[in-house]
Amino acid sequence: MCALFHSRVPEILAVAEPVADEFPKIYGAEIAANTYGKRVAGDFYDSLRVGSERILFGLLDVAGRRENNQLILSAAQKVFRTMGAELFSASEVNESDAMVALCLHLNRHLMETAGGVHPCPGFIGCYHERFGTLCYTNAGHIPGLLRDGTGISELAPTGLPLGLFSHATCDAPTVGLEQGAVLLLVSRGVVEGKCKDDKAEDREFGLQRVKERLRADSSATAQGYCGAILNAVGEFTCEPLVPDDMTALCLLRSA
């Protein structure tokens, strides 16, 4: 049985807000991400080139409010970048094994930094430019949505959220992305966004509405897909105050 850390909240020191660098240029594809309104919780996204033909990206949802989890967010970004580059940089690498190893490193550092259990659902992917393939792991995150000529398929969770068990692992399958395929990731805040106007009972935006918006979207850019879904959920919530982060990340294969 996996050992469970004892919960202990560390003293939070002043830590700079983790900021994703400008996303890398990708041959035959593009990637973008955006957040609706002010960040108040633990959504974090990043992407970097980890080799001559590989792009690593991820969307994490660290539990807690942003003012209390800066240390954990910063640790996650550091491990994501340093270990991601180390594990995926070789020209010949088993991407599935590298992805599992990256998740183990992230899981361990999240728990060490938090001083115990600290849930962090996450979706991490490695896109291969030449082959047009995506190796990914979904650690208890909202399913990724892949739209291609056959319709929309869900990239469902392949393991538990990070930060729960010290030796938990996630599977890392690989899928092919045909020309024109779109991968859309959204955070929990998007799916759980609620409409609370006086004429409608409380109801969530839901994954089905995300699918419907993606199915109808004809954006020409990755940023366009992100903006379309965030605008849709922003209008749906009917509220000026957003109780949770609403984030979208999109990978578009154009050639």
Secondary structure, 3 states (H helix, E strand, C coil): CCCCCCCCCCCCCCCCCCCCCCCCCECCEEEEEEECCCCCCCEEEEEEECCCCEEEEEEEECCCCCCCCHHHHHHHHHHHHHHHHHHHCCCCCCHHHHHHHHHHHHHHHHHHHHCCCCCECEEEEEEECCCCEEEEEEECCCCEEEEECCEEEEECCCECCECCCCCCCCCCCEEECCCCCEEEEECHHHHCCEECCCCCCCEECHHHHHHHHHHHCCCCCHHHHHHHHHHHHHHHHCCCCCCCCCEEEEEEECC
